[in-house]
């Protein structure tokens, strides 16, 4: 299945707070950012891993890992290729090719 990254990202941005609460349940919204622990390292405190709720840009300021959209975040969180992340996100959001 071919998925438009732009379509997947746009749909994910509309649902981003709910998606993040599901994927990173210990996080919290602060202003226009979602702050959580990075699940790929021993992150004891909130603060360094953040996702911009308006743009989908994300970063772990402690490691330098970062991305520019929800598809790249899914790829990072679930250790998927960008294409597989887009397909998984599209399926989750009920998008059709």
Z-matrix of the N, CA and C atoms (Angstrom, degrees):
N
C 1 1.458
C 2 1.525 1 109.13
N 3 1.305 2 116.64 1 127.75
C 4 1.451 3 122.07 2 176.53
C 5 1.523 4 108.47 3 -91.33
N 6 1.310 5 115.61 4 132.82
C 7 1.460 6 120.86 5 -177.48
C 8 1.520 7 108.68 6 -124.13
N 9 1.300 8 116.39 7 135.53
C 10 1.458 9 121.37 8 174.26
C 11 1.526 10 108.63 9 -75.15
N 12 1.345 11 115.95 10 119.60
C 13 1.459 12 119.31 11 177.89
C 14 1.520 13 110.30 12 -60.49
N 15 1.329 14 117.14 13 -40.16
C 16 1.465 15 120.73 14 -178.48
C 17 1.527 16 110.41 15 -62.47
N 18 1.326 17 116.84 16 -42.68
C 19 1.459 18 120.70 17 179.20
C 20 1.529 19 111.18 18 -66.10
N 21 1.322 20 116.96 19 -44.24
C 22 1.468 21 120.92 20 178.92
C 23 1.524 22 110.74 21 -62.59
N 24 1.323 23 116.62 22 -43.89
C 25 1.468 24 119.79 23 179.72
C 26 1.523 25 111.72 24 -64.72
N 27 1.325 26 117.31 25 -43.43
C 28 1.470 27 120.67 26 -179.62
C 29 1.526 28 111.00 27 -62.92
N 30 1.321 29 116.39 28 -43.98
C 31 1.466 30 119.75 29 179.18
C 32 1.525 31 110.68 30 -65.45
N 33 1.324 32 116.73 31 -40.51
C 34 1.467 33 120.40 32 -179.47
C 35 1.526 34 111.49 33 -65.76
N 36 1.311 35 117.49 34 -37.06
C 37 1.466 36 119.61 35 179.29
C 38 1.521 37 111.43 36 -60.58
N 39 1.323 38 116.62 37 -35.65
C 40 1.475 39 120.05 38 179.40
C 41 1.526 40 111.41 39 -66.84
N 42 1.319 41 117.05 40 -27.25
C 43 1.469 42 122.59 41 -176.67
C 44 1.529 43 112.93 42 -111.31
N 45 1.318 44 117.15 43 9.09
C 46 1.461 45 120.56 44 -169.41
C 47 1.530 46 115.06 45 -56.79
N 48 1.318 47 121.07 46 -45.23
C 49 1.468 48 118.48 47 179.75
C 50 1.540 49 112.64 48 -57.21
N 51 1.325 50 116.78 49 -42.73
C 52 1.470 51 120.17 50 -179.83
C 53 1.531 52 110.72 51 -68.87
N 54 1.320 53 117.70 52 -40.09
C 55 1.462 54 120.97 53 178.66
C 56 1.521 55 111.06 54 -62.99
N 57 1.315 56 116.46 55 -44.03
C 58 1.466 57 120.16 56 -179.68
C 59 1.520 58 111.87 57 -65.78
N 60 1.318 59 116.60 58 -38.63
C 61 1.468 60 119.97 59 177.66
C 62 1.523 61 110.51 60 -62.54
N 63 1.321 62 116.65 61 -31.84
C 64 1.465 63 121.58 62 178.38
C 65 1.531 64 111.14 63 -75.97
N 66 1.324 65 116.85 64 -44.77
C 67 1.468 66 121.68 65 -175.66
C 68 1.525 67 113.21 66 -80.04
N 69 1.331 68 116.01 67 -33.59
C 70 1.474 69 121.77 68 -176.60
C 71 1.530 70 107.70 69 -130.78
N 72 1.331 71 117.09 70 70.74
C 73 1.467 72 120.95 71 -169.14
C 74 1.527 73 116.03 72 -65.19
N 75 1.305 74 118.25 73 -15.38
C 76 1.466 75 118.67 74 179.92
C 77 1.520 76 112.48 75 -90.93
N 78 1.336 77 116.43 76 7.73
C 79 1.464 78 120.31 77 -176.76
C 80 1.513 79 113.11 78 -83.52
N 81 1.332 80 113.84 79 179.75
C 82 1.461 81 120.24 80 178.81
C 83 1.524 82 109.21 81 -152.22
N 84 1.332 83 114.74 82 153.78
C 85 1.455 84 121.02 83 177.30
C 86 1.515 85 108.66 84 -89.39
N 87 1.333 86 114.93 85 129.18
C 88 1.464 87 121.58 86 174.55
C 89 1.526 88 106.11 87 -130.36
N 90 1.325 89 115.76 88 109.01
C 91 1.467 90 119.37 89 -176.27
C 92 1.517 91 110.13 90 62.85
N 93 1.320 92 116.60 91 -123.69
C 94 1.469 93 120.39 92 179.17
C 95 1.533 94 112.14 93 -104.94
N 96 1.343 95 115.16 94 25.00
C 97 1.459 96 119.84 95 177.99
C 98 1.527 97 111.56 96 -127.36
N 99 1.325 98 114.38 97 151.26
C 100 1.459 99 121.72 98 173.07
C 101 1.517 100 105.97 99 -106.80
N 102 1.310 101 116.14 100 123.96
C 103 1.457 102 123.17 101 -177.14
C 104 1.532 103 108.10 102 -110.25
N 105 1.335 104 116.52 103 129.36
C 106 1.460 105 120.17 104 -176.95
C 107 1.522 106 110.36 105 -147.96
N 108 1.310 107 115.76 106 176.33
C 109 1.464 108 121.13 107 172.20
C 110 1.521 109 108.05 108 -86.77
N 111 1.312 110 116.38 109 143.34
C 112 1.456 111 120.87 110 176.93
C 113 1.527 112 108.17 111 -76.80
N 114 1.346 113 118.40 112 119.85
C 115 1.460 114 119.98 113 -177.44
C 116 1.529 115 113.95 114 -72.33
N 117 1.330 116 118.13 115 -6.66
C 118 1.463 117 121.24 116 -178.55
C 119 1.525 118 113.99 117 -97.88
N 120 1.307 119 116.63 118 7.32
C 121 1.467 120 118.85 119 176.99
C 122 1.528 121 109.36 120 -152.44
N 123 1.307 122 116.11 121 168.51
C 124 1.463 123 122.22 122 177.92
C 125 1.521 124 109.14 123 -74.46
N 126 1.282 125 115.50 124 80.58
C 127 1.460 126 121.61 125 -177.70
C 128 1.516 127 107.39 126 -101.92
N 129 1.324 128 117.17 127 106.25
C 130 1.464 129 120.85 128 -176.00
C 131 1.521 130 113.48 129 -87.92
N 132 1.322 131 116.99 130 -23.24
C 133 1.454 132 119.93 131 -176.07
C 134 1.522 133 111.33 132 -124.80
N 135 1.311 134 115.22 133 145.88
C 136 1.455 135 120.39 134 172.84
C 137 1.525 136 108.47 135 -69.80
N 138 1.307 137 115.37 136 150.97
C 139 1.458 138 118.01 137 172.88
C 140 1.505 139 115.36 138 141.98
N 141 1.318 140 117.91 139 -42.04
C 142 1.461 141 117.73 140 -174.14
C 143 1.527 142 113.90 141 -90.61
N 144 1.319 143 119.06 142 -19.55
C 145 1.461 144 122.15 143 -179.15
C 146 1.519 145 107.92 144 -105.19
N 147 1.339 146 116.21 145 116.13
C 148 1.461 147 119.89 146 -175.39
C 149 1.517 148 111.70 147 -137.79
N 150 1.334 149 114.34 148 149.04
C 151 1.462 150 121.79 149 177.25
C 152 1.522 151 107.40 150 -127.37
N 153 1.327 152 116.48 151 128.29
C 154 1.457 153 121.23 152 176.64
C 155 1.523 154 108.06 153 -77.37
N 156 1.317 155 117.63 154 120.55
C 157 1.462 156 122.58 155 -175.55
C 158 1.522 157 112.95 156 -73.12
N 159 1.317 158 118.23 157 -18.35
C 160 1.465 159 121.35 158 178.90
C 161 1.522 160 112.15 159 -86.80
N 162 1.322 161 116.52 160 -38.30
C 163 1.465 162 120.46 161 -172.54
C 164 1.523 163 113.64 162 -109.68
N 165 1.324 164 117.23 163 -22.58
C 166 1.456 165 121.07 164 -175.54
C 167 1.518 166 113.85 165 85.10
N 168 1.336 167 117.39 166 -4.43
C 169 1.467 168 119.97 167 176.55
C 170 1.522 169 108.26 168 -63.51
N 171 1.328 170 116.29 169 142.64
C 172 1.456 171 120.75 170 -177.23
C 173 1.526 172 109.45 171 -141.37
N 174 1.318 173 115.01 172 157.80
C 175 1.463 174 119.66 173 178.57
C 176 1.511 175 110.23 174 -161.32
N 177 1.325 176 114.26 175 149.13
C 178 1.453 177 121.67 176 166.56
C 179 1.520 178 104.66 177 -109.53
N 180 1.296 179 115.85 178 106.06
C 181 1.457 180 121.28 179 -174.49
C 182 1.521 181 112.58 180 -71.58
N 183 1.322 182 117.34 181 -13.60
C 184 1.466 183 120.67 182 177.25
C 185 1.529 184 111.63 183 -82.79
N 186 1.338 185 117.03 184 -29.03
C 187 1.473 186 120.18 185 -176.16
C 188 1.515 187 113.60 186 -111.43
N 189 1.324 188 116.78 187 -19.10
C 190 1.456 189 120.75 188 -175.82
C 191 1.521 190 113.64 189 88.37
N 192 1.340 191 118.02 190 -3.54
C 193 1.464 192 120.33 191 176.31
C 194 1.522 193 108.07 192 -65.68
N 195 1.344 194 116.00 193 138.14
C 196 1.460 195 119.28 194 -178.88
C 197 1.514 196 111.02 195 -162.11
N 198 1.319 197 115.17 196 162.70
C 199 1.454 198 121.29 197 177.78
C 200 1.510 199 110.20 198 -157.35
N 201 1.321 200 114.98 199 168.44
C 202 1.450 201 119.20 200 -172.12
C 203 1.502 202 117.08 201 -107.10
N 204 1.358 203 117.88 202 0.14
C 205 1.463 204 118.37 203 -175.90
C 206 1.524 205 110.84 204 -161.95
N 207 1.339 206 116.68 205 170.02
C 208 1.468 207 119.55 206 -179.62
C 209 1.530 208 114.13 207 -60.46
N 210 1.334 209 118.73 208 -35.34
C 211 1.466 210 119.83 209 178.82
C 212 1.524 211 110.38 210 -61.09
N 213 1.316 212 117.18 211 -44.37
C 214 1.473 213 118.96 212 179.15
C 215 1.519 214 111.52 213 -66.09
N 216 1.331 215 117.51 214 -31.75
C 217 1.462 216 120.76 215 176.49
C 218 1.529 217 110.75 216 -66.10
N 219 1.322 218 116.88 217 -44.88
C 220 1.466 219 120.69 218 177.83
C 221 1.528 220 109.72 219 -61.20
N 222 1.320 221 116.34 220 -43.22
C 223 1.472 222 120.27 221 178.59
C 224 1.527 223 110.09 222 -59.02
N 225 1.311 224 116.89 223 -43.39
C 226 1.467 225 121.37 224 -179.57
C 227 1.532 226 111.36 225 -67.95
N 228 1.327 227 116.86 226 -50.85
C 229 1.462 228 120.39 227 -175.25
C 230 1.523 229 112.73 228 -62.37
N 231 1.338 230 116.22 229 -39.55
C 232 1.464 231 120.19 230 -173.47
C 233 1.530 232 113.00 231 -107.32
N 234 1.342 233 115.42 232 8.59
C 235 1.476 234 122.28 233 177.47
C 236 1.525 235 111.81 234 53.07
N 237 1.321 236 114.15 235 56.55
C 238 1.459 237 122.84 236 -179.61
C 239 1.522 238 109.78 237 -117.89
N 240 1.328 239 115.79 238 162.89
C 241 1.465 240 119.45 239 169.75
C 242 1.527 241 107.67 240 -70.55
N 243 1.315 242 116.64 241 164.27
C 244 1.465 243 120.27 242 178.47
C 245 1.532 244 110.56 243 -60.91
N 246 1.338 245 116.71 244 -42.00
C 247 1.460 246 120.21 245 179.92
C 248 1.516 247 112.75 246 -63.32
N 249 1.331 248 116.04 247 -44.82
C 250 1.461 249 119.85 248 178.82
C 251 1.527 250 110.31 249 -66.14
N 252 1.311 251 117.75 250 -37.53
C 253 1.467 252 121.27 251 177.92
C 254 1.527 253 110.16 252 -62.75
N 255 1.323 254 117.26 253 -42.70
C 256 1.466 255 120.90 254 178.98
C 257 1.529 256 110.30 255 -63.82
N 258 1.339 257 117.33 256 -42.44
C 259 1.467 258 120.44 257 178.39
C 260 1.519 259 111.24 258 -64.02
N 261 1.332 260 116.94 259 -43.30
C 262 1.466 261 120.09 260 -179.35
C 263 1.527 262 110.57 261 -64.78
N 264 1.315 263 116.86 262 -43.16
C 265 1.456 264 121.24 263 179.51
C 266 1.524 265 110.64 264 -64.65
N 267 1.324 266 117.41 265 -43.23
C 268 1.464 267 121.52 266 178.42
C 269 1.526 268 110.38 267 -60.84
N 270 1.326 269 116.98 268 -43.65
C 271 1.459 270 120.34 269 178.29
C 272 1.514 271 112.14 270 -62.77
N 273 1.313 272 116.46 271 -42.99
C 274 1.462 273 121.70 272 179.28
C 275 1.525 274 111.34 273 -61.29
N 276 1.324 275 115.30 274 -36.65
C 277 1.463 276 120.62 275 -176.66
C 278 1.538 277 113.39 276 -91.50
N 279 1.335 278 116.19 277 0.59
C 280 1.456 279 120.46 278 177.63
C 281 1.517 280 114.33 279 73.17
N 282 1.329 281 117.64 280 26.84
C 283 1.466 282 121.07 281 179.34
C 284 1.521 283 109.78 282 -81.43
N 285 1.298 284 116.19 283 145.77
C 286 1.460 285 122.68 284 177.15
C 287 1.527 286 108.87 285 -105.17
N 288 1.343 287 117.12 286 145.67
C 289 1.480 288 119.12 287 177.81
C 290 1.513 289 111.96 288 -66.81
